[in-house]
Amino acid sequence: MERFLKCISILVAAVMSVPAHAQMYPGYGHDNWEWGWGHMIYGPLMMIVFWGGLIVVAVLAVRWLGGGSSHKHNGPTNRSNALDILRERFARGEIDKEEFEERKRLLSD
């Protein structure tokens, strides 16, 4: 019981000291505008930096987990890749010579 009373008295003493800390001392409260309005830009700026960084990290994580785009090459490299695939299919016997020549002609156009 004595231990319980000691804990309660410590708790009451801690709670009773809160109003003393909440009082406005000259030069330390919200009524002190010596710094001007310039410091108020940092709050919104830090929120923009925080959310922007979070979005960048999320996008990079999705790209990394997704393996990137399947359409990595646009332009002339696609034609050479297509011809390589066509040659491989012809070499494996999946297509005959006529089909190979026709598709090769279509790719070169």
C-alpha positions as semicolon CSV with decimal commas, in nm:
position;residue;x (nm);y (nm);z (nm)
1;M;0,000;0,000;0,000
2;E;0,286;0,231;0,081
3;R;0,438;0,173;-0,262
4;F;0,103;0,255;-0,428
5;L;0,074;0,582;-0,235
6;K;0,428;0,676;-0,330
7;C;0,351;0,620;-0,702
8;I;0,031;0,823;-0,676
9;S;0,212;1,113;-0,505
10;I;0,480;1,116;-0,777
11;L;0,210;1,114;-1,045
12;V;0,020;1,399;-0,876
13;A;0,340;1,605;-0,843
14;A;0,418;1,552;-1,213
15;V;0,066;1,651;-1,320
16;M;0,062;1,957;-1,094
17;S;0,381;2,092;-1,254
18;V;0,231;2,093;-1,608
19;P;0,046;2,429;-1,574
20;A;0,370;2,595;-1,465
21;H;0,539;2,484;-1,787
22;A;0,245;2,597;-1,998
23;Q;0,261;2,960;-1,885
24;M;0,372;3,219;-2,141
25;Y;0,702;3,374;-2,044
26;P;0,800;3,703;-2,210
27;G;0,991;3,632;-2,531
28;Y;0,913;3,259;-2,538
29;G;0,552;3,229;-2,653
30;H;0,344;3,252;-2,964
31;D;0,315;3,626;-2,914
32;N;0,684;3,677;-2,996
33;W;0,715;3,777;-3,365
34;E;1,079;3,887;-3,361
35;W;1,176;3,631;-3,626
36;G;0,919;3,755;-3,875
37;W;0,726;3,535;-4,117
38;G;1,027;3,393;-4,303
39;H;1,063;3,090;-4,077
40;M;0,706;2,977;-4,149
41;I;0,803;2,859;-4,501
42;Y;1,007;2,566;-4,367
43;G;0,706;2,366;-4,243
44;P;0,528;2,344;-4,581
45;L;0,862;2,307;-4,757
46;M;0,956;2,008;-4,544
47;M;0,614;1,850;-4,608
48;I;0,667;1,886;-4,983
49;V;1,016;1,735;-4,953
50;F;0,884;1,450;-4,736
51;W;0,591;1,356;-4,962
52;G;0,796;1,405;-5,277
53;G;1,069;1,179;-5,142
54;L;0,810;0,919;-5,041
55;I;0,656;0,923;-5,388
56;V;0,999;0,892;-5,554
57;V;1,087;0,596;-5,333
58;A;0,752;0,429;-5,411
59;V;0,796;0,476;-5,788
60;L;1,151;0,342;-5,778
61;A;1,040;0,043;-5,570
62;V;0,760;-0,038;-5,816
63;R;0,998;-0,011;-6,110
64;W;1,256;-0,229;-5,938
65;L;1,001;-0,492;-5,835
66;G;0,827;-0,483;-6,173
67;G;1,146;-0,536;-6,369
68;G;1,108;-0,221;-6,576
69;S;0,934;-0,181;-6,909
70;S;0,916;-0,462;-7,163
71;H;0,949;-0,205;-7,446
72;K;1,300;-0,088;-7,371
73;H;1,419;-0,038;-7,728
74;N;1,243;0,176;-7,984
75;G;1,364;0,231;-8,334
76;P;1,629;0,052;-8,538
77;T;1,731;-0,192;-8,266
78;N;1,386;-0,352;-8,276
79;R;1,433;-0,437;-8,643
80;S;1,766;-0,606;-8,579
81;N;1,617;-0,796;-8,287
82;A;1,323;-0,902;-8,502
83;L;1,559;-1,022;-8,777
84;D;1,764;-1,213;-8,522
85;I;1,450;-1,383;-8,392
86;L;1,340;-1,459;-8,747
87;R;1,679;-1,613;-8,826
88;E;1,664;-1,823;-8,510
89;R;1,317;-1,952;-8,598
90;F;1,437;-2,039;-8,949
91;A;1,745;-2,213;-8,809
92;R;1,530;-2,420;-8,571
93;G;1,302;-2,519;-8,859
94;E;0,992;-2,350;-8,721
95;I;0,939;-2,165;-9,052
96;D;1,029;-2,256;-9,408
97;K;1,239;-2,056;-9,658
98;E;0,941;-1,888;-9,829
99;E;0,796;-1,764;-9,500
100;F;1,142;-1,650;-9,389
101;E;1,196;-1,449;-9,708
102;E;0,846;-1,297;-9,691
103;R;0,882;-1,187;-9,327
104;K;1,234;-1,059;-9,390
105;R;1,103;-0,848;-9,676
106;L;0,824;-0,711;-9,457
107;L;1,067;-0,619;-9,182
108;S;1,302;-0,439;-9,419
109;D;1,020;-0,210;-9,546
